[in-house]
Amino acid sequence: MSRTLIKLYRTDNGPCPYLENGTWQNISFQTSELPADGYTSLLNQGFRRSGLTIYHPVCSGCQQCIPIRVDVQNFSQNRGQRRTWRKNNDVRVEHHAVEYKQQDFELYRRYQEDWHKADVPVEEDEYLDFLIDSPVPTEIMRYYLGDKLIGLGWLDRLPELLSSVYFVFDPDYVSRRLGVFSLLYEIEYARKLDIQWLYLGYWVKSSAKMKYKADYQPAELLHDSKWIPFKSYQPENTKLSASENE
């Protein structure tokens, strides 16, 4: 039996995207092909992927990036989520194998520049590396209002789980809360596939960008190499942002 040797690299990625005054460091490797069971195992060890890069945060003095997954078969929408679901009952979603389309890239670029206020031009190569190149089966979901493309979601589809990768929306439709709607849609999609778990990446309690993931319950967190119920998690002392220490 042949074996593939994987060499892990430690990378310093600059400022933390989630916490003030933090630095972002990963261990990672790249691969153009990854068996579904291999990626499932890696997800259950706290890894994620960005394009062809498989990575795990190893930031010095900080353990706030905690993997989270939603138990979709037992999930129940809260009042606000029910309202958002009803508000978007006129949205149509199409599923396709991941592919490049110019219209998709233009929406991605507008989302980064108008919503996230990107301070450098958004390049096509960046988009391809991040969201089109994938070593596992990935779907792109296009959200339409009539014939207008208003949202795009990327989802890794594995036999035992779905893993949410990224979502962008047209900033003109912010009142529809399409980010919330997209996760509700992915939960319903997992139910139709009779899959129990939707992986949402990392939950970061101290980050306004990431703490929303706690709104989708019941959920589990990966703690000490074991999945535990979200509600039983007891945070340890971890590095906090400067604003939290003031």
Phi and psi in degrees as a GROMACS rama.xvg file:
@    title "Ramachandran Plot"
@    xaxis  label "Phi"
@    yaxis  label "Psi"
@TYPE xy
-79.7943  149.853  SER-2
-123.731  144.641  ARG-3
-103.729  124.641  THR-4
-86.8627  123.642  LEU-5
-106.262  126.341  ILE-6
-102.753  120.681  LYS-7
-87.4819  141.782  LEU-8
-118.305  144.638  TYR-9
-99.2401  127.421  ARG-10
-121.158  142.406  THR-11
-106.173  112.587  ASP-12
-101.691  11.6551  ASN-13
88.5791  -151.693  GLY-14
-62.3298  145.28  PRO-15
-65.4918  133.394  CYS-16
-77.5218  -6.70052  PRO-17
-115.98  -32.8332  TYR-18
-124.182  141.766  LEU-19
-66.3469  143.04  GLU-20
62.2983  14.4411  ASN-21
-98.0063  163.697  GLY-22
-115.193  156.623  THR-23
-117.148  115.427  TRP-24
-130.908  139.807  GLN-25
-130.134  158.415  ASN-26
-103.41  139.642  ILE-27
-155.693  164.718  SER-28
-149.492  164.536  PHE-29
-117.875  145.67  GLN-30
-155.123  143.032  THR-31
-92.2982  -12.6189  SER-32
-140.495  137.526  GLU-33
-149.649  117.754  LEU-34
-58.0301  148.137  PRO-35
-57.8766  -42.0242  ALA-36
-68.5559  -28.7181  ASP-37
-67.0144  -43.7234  GLY-38
-70.962  -34.9605  TYR-39
-57.8276  -46.1034  THR-40
-61.1749  -41.8146  SER-41
-66.2142  -41.2903  LEU-42
-58.3784  -38.2924  LEU-43
-78.6005  0.385162  ASN-44
-110.016  4.53439  GLN-45
96.5659  9.2934  GLY-46
-85.6221  159.079  PHE-47
-137.658  176.631  ARG-48
-129.412  152.308  ARG-49
-134.694  105.819  SER-50
61.8933  -125.961  GLY-51
-92.2928  3.03439  LEU-52
-96.4731  127.023  THR-53
-102.766  127.25  ILE-54
-140.978  161.375  TYR-55
-143.131  125.295  HIS-56
-64.5061  136.622  PRO-57
-136.972  46.371  VAL-58
-69.9859  135.33  CYS-59
-62.937  125.389  SER-60
73.3575  11.4703  GLY-61
-140.637  134.33  CYS-62
-133.221  37.0476  GLN-63
-85.0982  -12.9522  GLN-64
-82.1684  100.919  CYS-65
-114.005  120.934  ILE-66
-59.2025  139.856  PRO-67
-133.773  143.454  ILE-68
-138.391  146.504  ARG-69
-101.093  133.528  VAL-70
-81.1705  90.8071  ASP-71
-68.9056  -29.069  VAL-72
-70.0741  -21.7847  GLN-73
-112.788  6.14595  ASN-74
-67.781  142.915  PHE-75
-134.833  127.318  SER-76
-65.857  139.337  GLN-77
-83.7116  -179.724  ASN-78
-61.1612  -45.9447  ARG-79
-64.9997  -37.8513  GLY-80
-67.4719  -38.4338  GLN-81
-62.1415  -40.4485  ARG-82
-63.7812  -43.0398  ARG-83
-66.0411  -38.9693  THR-84
-61.5231  -45.3526  TRP-85
-66.6447  -38.5509  ARG-86
-62.288  -25.5366  LYS-87
-110.525  24.3963  ASN-88
-70.3678  -6.85503  ASN-89
-97.2256  4.14725  ASP-90
-88.0479  133.057  VAL-91
-104.928  136.72  ARG-92
-119.343  127.968  VAL-93
-111.367  138.489  GLU-94
-106.671  135.533  HIS-95
-142.51  152.652  HIS-96
-60.7448  145.574  ALA-97
-56.1407  133.838  VAL-98
-157.948  160.843  GLU-99
-93.5575  131.774  TYR-100
-137.627  138.693  LYS-101
-59.8932  -38.8655  GLN-102
-61.4785  -38.4986  GLN-103
-63.4016  -46.8301  ASP-104
-60.9813  -40.0849  PHE-105
-63.3822  -38.4445  GLU-106
-68.5706  -41.9284  LEU-107
-58.2715  -46.0547  TYR-108
-63.7887  -43.8597  ARG-109
-62.9743  -40.4479  ARG-110
-60.8509  -45.702  TYR-111
-66.2495  -41.2948  GLN-112
-80.4089  -38.9453  GLU-113
-89.4312  -37.2476  ASP-114
-90.886  -48.0557  TRP-115
-92.7752  -0.370745  HIS-116
53.7618  47.6298  LYS-117
-54.834  131.393  ALA-118
-94.6435  2.65942  ASP-119
-130.896  152.505  VAL-120
-58.1628  139.646  PRO-121
-85.5173  118.185  VAL-122
-96.7265  150.844  GLU-123
-61.754  -39.2641  GLU-124
-60.3199  -38.2214  ASP-125
-60.3912  -45.5157  GLU-126
-62.1103  -45.2189  TYR-127
-61.5909  -46.6107  LEU-128
-64.4258  -37.0707  ASP-129
-80.2442  -45.1328  PHE-130
-124.115  -13.4191  LEU-131
-101.69  -42.4293  ILE-132
-71.9208  127.933  ASP-133
-150.933  137.694  SER-134
-90.2963  -0.909635  PRO-135
-130.755  164.328  VAL-136
-62.1176  120.993  PRO-137
-129.416  137.314  THR-138
-108.073  145.693  GLU-139
-109.296  130.338  ILE-140
-111.656  125.12  MET-141
-104.975  125.898  ARG-142
-101.166  121.181  TYR-143
-118.782  142.044  TYR-144
-114.164  104.932  LEU-145
65.5667  -124.642  GLY-146
-100.153  4.98738  ASP-147
-93.1042  127.296  LYS-148
-75.3835  118.591  LEU-149
-119.277  -6.71188  ILE-150
-161.401  155.69  GLY-151
-138.994  132.474  LEU-152
-128.135  145.797  GLY-153
-117.841  135.828  TRP-154
-143.527  123.919  LEU-155
-81.1989  126.701  ASP-156
-110.991  107.753  ARG-157
-112.888  160.317  LEU-158
-58.097  -35.4242  PRO-159
-102.038  -7.8319  GLU-160
-162.531  163.798  LEU-161
-114.018  143.933  LEU-162
-125.465  115.575  SER-163
-74.3831  128.454  SER-164
-100.234  -54.6007  VAL-165
-167.12  158.666  TYR-166
-146.963  139.024  PHE-167
-131.101  156.427  VAL-168
-143.907  161.609  PHE-169
-72.8393  118.687  ASP-170
-58.0656  -20.0973  PRO-171
-65.8768  -15.9878  ASP-172
-113.36  29.1354  TYR-173
-59.0349  -31.8275  VAL-174
-65.1622  -17.5727  SER-175
-80.4201  -8.92104  ARG-176
53.0907  54.8854  ARG-177
-67.3461  -26.3546  LEU-178
-62.1444  -43.1067  GLY-179
-65.2389  -46.7532  VAL-180
-59.533  -39.3721  PHE-181
-63.3882  -38.9805  SER-182
-69.8152  -38.55  LEU-183
-62.2824  -39.7183  LEU-184
-64.9581  -42.285  TYR-185
-64.5568  -35.9202  GLU-186
-62.8892  -45.6527  ILE-187
-65.0438  -36.4078  GLU-188
-63.0459  -43.8513  TYR-189
-61.5277  -38.9943  ALA-190
-61.5121  -43.0464  ARG-191
-63.644  -31.1491  LYS-192
-84.6412  -0.0904732  LEU-193
58.7613  40.353  ASP-194
-104.508  139.539  ILE-195
-86.9329  -32.4279  GLN-196
-119.027  132.958  TRP-197
-113.438  115.485  LEU-198
-86.6889  131.168  TYR-199
-110.412  12.0953  LEU-200
82.5984  -135.796  GLY-201
-104.806  135.215  TYR-202
-95.3482  128.902  TRP-203
-125.486  101.193  VAL-204
-56.9793  -37.2006  LYS-205
-85.3549  2.23718  SER-206
-108.055  125.04  SER-207
-61.9394  -28.7862  ALA-208
-71.1925  -27.4353  LYS-209
-117.434  -15.7948  MET-210
-72.4774  -14.9235  LYS-211
-58.8153  -22.9905  TYR-212
-64.031  -20.6824  LYS-213
-70.1663  -10.0581  ALA-214
-78.3948  -6.4496  ASP-215
-109.626  98.745  TYR-216
-124.531  151.261  GLN-217
-75.739  150.252  PRO-218
-138.74  167.381  ALA-219
-128.75  150.937  GLU-220
-116.746  145.774  LEU-221
-87.914  112.325  LEU-222
-135.027  124.677  HIS-223
53.3493  43.9506  ASP-224
67.5699  15.0915  SER-225
-131.422  142.965  LYS-226
-80.622  126.231  TRP-227
-126.753  154.589  ILE-228
-58.1848  137.309  PRO-229
-52.9549  -43.7347  PHE-230
-72.1845  -13.0707  LYS-231
-97.5206  -0.431222  SER-232
-71.2265  130.018  TYR-233
-113.049  107.616  GLN-234
-60.8571  139.891  PRO-235
-89.3734  171.614  GLU-236
-67.9138  118.724  ASN-237
-129.425  163.113  THR-238
-64.8868  130.018  LYS-239
-109.212  162.72  LEU-240
-70.7853  161.875  SER-241
-58.9008  -39.0883  ALA-242
-64.9792  -29.369  SER-243
-76.9775  -23.9099  GLU-244
-88.7829  -6.00418  ASN-245
